[in-house]
């Protein structure tokens, strides 16, 4: 199963217009005014039990966890922050643990590059290239 978009297909981990991420990541410019807020209590509740309107990964897990071997969820806006995940990230991704036959998982993540009042893009790129 592959889902690719401009926004993170699993759900928005960054809060309304990216406010949750902006508060946690120094110098974040991830906001674009287009992100809707997820219903935090519903996401947390569905991490451990069935709910009337579960998040997407929970729904996919309910029907296909026993058979899916590959999952790809790609999209920048609202993607989980790699270094400082927001409070909703873990419960939103929790249902992934039910995919026991999964062989490949691809997830978009936001990697903040602003540190110590400087953009560190070139240093990070050099690290990965080496």
C-alpha positions, 0 to 999 in steps of 0.5 A: 500500500502506497499513499503519497501526497503533499500532506502526510497521509497518516495525519497531521502530527504538527497541530493546527497550522504547525503550531505544535512543531513550531513550539518544539523545534527552534527556528521552525518554518514548517507552518504554511497555514494549511494544516488542520488539527487532528482530534488528539483524544480520538487518536490516543483512544484508538491507539488502544481500542476500537473507535467509531471514526479511527485514524487512517493507520488504525483502519488499515490495520483493522482490515489488512495488518495480517497480509500487508508486506509494504507500507509507504506514507509520504508527504511533507506537510504534517509529517512527524518531526524526527528530533522532537516528535509532538505528543500526537505522533506516537499514538498516531503511529501506534497501529503500525505495530500490528503489521506483523508481515511488514517487510518494508516501511517508508515514512516521511519525516521532518528533519529540523536543520536549524540549530544554534541559530544557524541552518545546518543543511549543508552539514547534514547533507555532507554527513549523509553523502559521506 
